[in-house]
Amino acid sequence: MSPPSLRFALSQGLQESFDELFERVLAAERAGFSTYYNPDHFYTGQGVLEGGAYGEAWTAVAAVGARCQRIRVGGAVMCNLFRHPCLTANLAATVDRITNGRLELGMGAGWLAEEYRRTGLPFPKPSVRIRMLEEALRIILPALEGKPVTLEGEFYQVHDFELLPGAVQKPRPPLHIGGGGDKILRLAARYADVISIVPPVPQGQIDLQVVSQWGPDSFRERAAYVRRVADEEGRDPDGIEIGEMLFMVRMTESPAETAQVAKGLAGMFQVDEAAIRTSPFVLIGTPDDLVAALEERRDRWGVSLCILSSPEKEILERLGTEVIPRLV
């Protein structure tokens, strides 16, 4: 079996001006990135999430998609708890229309407890949030396929709901779900076209120690779990894209500089340098190192999507000239 193709996505929120965001997306588009994702979060204070500000995700996605000509757009991922599924379906169909069929629909169950403390929105326990997401998908996905939806569910009651105008893509825009726990990955394996694997956050807060201890074995085990469940559900496991979220990308000029960067990060996260170099969420090294690492992740881990979180514009440009052309 030939290895999966490898594509790149930019995850970037509206941190300051829209022009700056748009220029970053254009740089990604020029570099050969396939997709722009906007994280779907409220402001939660510095230190809770890197950057601290994102803007409203659907608004940013629609605006960027309307001005770009090629790059696909979506959320990584849109929080089900923030919007009723009928609204989400309508937003998705509208953005797919605006972009002439370039939407990738990202959906998640919600996880960041601080958002709910600040907004007062209900924040059920994880198992309930995941059941809510599955029920929402039973509304959103058939609606995007042009089907009328009636559902008397545990959480949502919908009667003869239809979208007009509907989505451009047929049968519907691809669905992207992110997560790391068994329940959310089982749901993703049942429904999603793209699955980005990240460490679970059962307490509603990122634990940097847990993230730093997640190595290649953890990632491969989670990817294998997704494929096993997909097979049990009667789906083609090889037809599901597996994505990794790269929270830190550093391009160096020499092995000595790579070692220096790895040592600094190891001290920050209180792990050894080997753990930093092999972390699924970190990519550091010379252009040759990056190509080799990405090929290994593609060939041995089954990664087909690399999502870069808020990279510098220079990194995007260098990836487009020194790395991505060597991977296609």
C-alpha positions in Angstrom: 0.0 0.0 0.0 1.4 3.4 -0.9 1.7 6.0 1.9 -1.0 8.6 2.2 -0.5 12.0 0.6 0.5 14.7 3.0 -1.2 18.1 3.3 -0.8 21.1 5.5 -3.3 23.4 7.3 -2.9 26.7 9.1 -4.7 27.2 12.4 -4.9 30.9 13.1 -7.3 33.1 15.1 -8.2 36.7 14.7 -5.7 38.0 17.3 -5.4 41.6 16.1 -6.3 43.0 12.7 -8.2 41.1 10.0 -5.6 42.3 7.5 -2.8 40.6 9.5 -4.9 37.4 9.6 -5.6 37.5 5.9 -1.9 38.1 5.0 -1.0 35.1 7.1 -3.6 32.9 5.2 -2.3 34.2 1.9 1.2 33.3 2.9 0.0 29.8 3.7 -1.9 29.6 0.4 1.3 30.6 -1.5 3.3 28.0 0.5 1.0 25.2 -0.7 -1.2 24.8 2.4 -4.5 23.2 1.6 -6.6 24.6 4.4 -7.1 27.5 6.8 -8.7 26.7 10.2 -9.9 29.2 12.8 -10.1 27.9 16.4 -13.5 28.4 18.0 -13.0 29.9 21.4 -14.0 32.8 23.5 -11.3 35.0 25.1 -10.3 33.2 28.3 -7.3 35.2 29.6 -3.6 34.9 28.8 -2.0 31.6 29.7 -5.2 29.5 29.3 -4.7 29.3 25.5 -1.7 30.5 23.6 -2.4 33.9 22.0 -5.5 34.4 24.1 -7.7 35.9 21.3 -9.4 34.3 18.4 -12.4 36.4 17.2 -15.7 34.7 16.2 -14.7 31.6 14.2 -17.5 31.4 11.6 -17.3 35.1 10.8 -13.5 34.9 10.3 -13.8 31.8 8.2 -16.5 33.3 6.0 -14.5 36.5 5.5 -11.2 34.8 4.7 -12.9 32.3 2.4 -14.7 35.0 0.5 -11.4 36.8 -0.2 -9.1 33.8 -1.0 -9.4 32.0 -4.3 -8.0 28.5 -3.6 -7.4 27.6 0.0 -10.1 25.6 1.8 -11.5 27.0 5.1 -13.0 25.7 8.3 -12.9 25.6 12.1 -10.5 23.5 14.2 -12.9 22.7 15.6 -16.3 24.5 15.9 -17.8 23.9 19.4 -21.2 22.2 19.3 -22.2 23.7 22.6 -21.9 27.3 21.3 -24.6 26.9 18.6 -27.8 25.0 18.0 -27.1 22.3 15.3 -29.7 23.9 12.9 -27.7 27.1 13.1 -24.5 25.3 12.6 -25.9 23.5 9.5 -27.1 26.8 8.1 -23.7 28.5 8.7 -21.9 25.6 7.1 -24.1 25.6 4.0 -23.7 29.4 3.7 -19.9 29.4 4.0 -19.8 26.5 1.5 -21.8 28.7 -0.9 -19.7 31.8 -0.2 -16.5 29.8 -0.9 -17.9 27.9 -3.9 -17.4 24.5 -2.1 -14.3 25.0 -0.1 -15.6 24.4 3.5 -14.2 21.7 5.8 -16.7 21.4 8.6 -14.8 21.0 11.9 -16.9 19.9 14.9 -16.1 19.3 18.5 -17.8 18.5 21.8 -16.3 21.4 23.7 -13.5 21.1 26.4 -12.2 24.3 27.8 -13.9 24.8 31.2 -12.8 28.4 31.6 -15.0 29.5 28.6 -18.1 28.2 30.3 -17.2 29.7 33.7 -16.9 33.1 32.0 -19.9 32.9 29.8 -22.3 31.0 32.0 -23.0 28.5 29.2 -23.9 25.0 30.4 -20.9 22.7 30.6 -22.1 19.1 31.0 -19.7 16.2 31.8 -17.7 14.8 28.9 -19.9 11.8 28.2 -23.0 14.1 27.9 -21.1 16.6 25.6 -20.1 13.7 23.3 -23.7 12.4 23.2 -24.8 15.9 22.4 -22.3 16.2 19.5 -23.4 12.9 18.0 -27.1 13.9 18.2 -26.1 17.2 16.5 -24.4 15.4 13.7 -27.5 13.4 13.1 -29.1 16.8 12.3 -26.3 18.6 10.6 -24.9 15.9 8.2 -28.2 14.9 6.6 -29.3 18.5 6.3 -26.0 19.3 4.5 -26.8 16.4 2.1 -30.1 18.1 1.2 -32.4 15.9 3.2 -35.2 17.1 5.5 -34.5 16.2 9.1 -36.9 15.3 11.9 -35.4 14.2 15.2 -37.0 13.7 18.6 -33.7 13.4 20.5 -32.4 13.5 24.1 -31.1 17.0 23.6 -32.6 18.4 20.3 -36.1 18.3 18.8 -36.2 19.2 15.1 -39.2 18.9 12.8 -39.0 19.0 9.0 -35.8 21.0 9.1 -34.3 21.8 5.7 -31.5 24.0 4.3 -32.1 26.4 1.4 -29.8 27.1 -0.2 -27.9 24.0 0.6 -24.2 23.2 0.4 -22.3 23.2 -2.8 -20.2 20.1 -2.1 -21.8 16.7 -2.8 -22.8 14.7 -0.9 -21.7 17.3 1.7 -18.6 19.2 3.0 -16.1 16.8 4.7 -16.4 16.5 8.4 -13.3 17.0 10.7 -13.4 16.0 14.4 -10.6 16.4 16.9 -9.9 14.6 20.1 -7.9 12.0 22.0 -10.2 10.0 24.3 -11.9 6.7 23.4 -15.4 8.1 23.3 -14.7 11.1 21.0 -12.5 9.1 18.8 -15.1 6.3 18.5 -17.6 9.0 17.5 -15.1 10.4 15.0 -14.4 7.0 13.5 -18.1 6.6 12.9 -18.7 9.9 11.2 -15.6 11.9 10.3 -13.6 12.2 7.1 -10.7 13.9 9.0 -9.6 13.2 12.5 -7.0 15.3 14.3 -5.5 13.4 17.3 -4.7 15.5 20.4 -4.2 14.5 24.1 -7.5 14.2 26.0 -8.4 17.0 28.4 -10.9 15.4 30.9 -10.5 18.3 33.4 -11.3 21.0 30.9 -7.8 22.4 30.9 -4.6 21.6 29.0 -2.1 19.8 31.1 1.4 20.6 29.7 2.9 17.7 31.5 0.5 15.2 29.9 1.1 16.8 26.5 4.9 16.6 26.9 4.6 12.9 27.8 2.6 12.1 24.7 5.1 10.5 22.4 5.0 8.6 19.1 3.7 5.4 20.7 0.7 7.3 22.2 -0.1 8.9 18.8 0.2 5.6 16.9 -2.0 3.8 19.4 -4.7 6.4 19.1 -4.5 6.3 15.3 -4.7 2.5 15.4 -7.7 2.8 17.7 -9.5 5.1 15.1 -8.8 2.6 12.3 -9.9 -0.4 14.3 -13.2 1.3 15.3 -13.7 2.5 11.7 -13.4 -1.1 10.5 -15.9 -2.2 13.1 -18.3 0.4 11.8 -18.0 -0.8 8.3 -15.9 2.1 7.1 -12.7 2.0 5.1 -10.0 2.9 7.7 -7.7 4.1 4.9 -10.3 6.6 3.8 -10.0 8.6 7.0 -7.4 11.4 7.1 -5.3 11.4 10.3 -4.1 14.8 11.4 -1.6 16.0 14.0 -1.6 19.4 15.6 1.9 21.0 15.5 1.9 23.6 18.3 5.6 24.5 17.8 7.6 24.5 14.5 11.2 25.7 14.5 13.4 25.6 11.4 17.1 25.7 12.2 20.3 26.1 10.2 22.4 23.4 11.7 22.4 20.3 13.9 24.0 22.4 16.7 21.2 24.9 16.6 18.6 22.1 16.6 20.2 20.7 19.7 20.2 24.1 21.4 16.5 24.6 20.6 15.6 21.1 21.8 17.5 21.6 25.0 15.7 24.9 25.7 12.3 23.3 25.1 13.2 20.2 27.2 14.0 22.5 30.1 10.7 24.4 29.6 8.6 21.2 29.7 10.8 19.3 32.1 11.4 16.3 29.8 14.5 15.0 28.0 15.6 16.2 24.6 14.6 13.0 22.9 11.0 13.5 24.0 11.0 17.0 22.5 12.5 15.8 19.2 10.0 13.0 18.7 6.9 14.7 20.1 3.9 14.6 17.8 3.2 18.2 18.6 6.7 19.6 17.9 8.7 19.9 14.7 12.2 21.2 14.9 15.3 20.9 12.8 16.9 21.8 9.5 14.8 21.6 6.3 16.3 18.1 5.7 15.4 17.1 9.3 11.8 18.3 8.8 11.4 16.5 5.5 12.7 13.2 7.1 10.5 13.7 10.2 7.3 14.4 8.2 8.0 11.4 5.9 8.3 9.2 9.0 5.1 10.5 10.4 3.4 9.9 7.1 4.8 6.5 6.4 4.9 5.0 10.0 2.2 6.9 11.8 -0.3 7.3 9.0 -0.4 11.1 9.3 -1.8 12.8 6.3 -2.6 16.2 7.7 -0.2 18.5 9.6 -2.0 21.4 11.3 0.4 24.3 12.3 -0.9 26.4 15.2 -0.1 30.1 14.7 3.2 29.8 13.0 5.3 32.8 12.1 4.9 34.0 8.5 8.6 33.3 7.9 8.0 29.7 8.8 5.2 29.4 6.3 7.3 30.9 3.6 10.3 28.6 4.3 8.1 25.6 4.4 6.7 26.5 1.1 10.1 26.8 -0.6 12.3 24.3 1.4 10.0 21.5 2.7 6.6 21.1 1.1 7.8 20.8 -2.5 9.9 17.8 -1.4 6.9 16.0 0.1 4.6 16.0 -2.9 
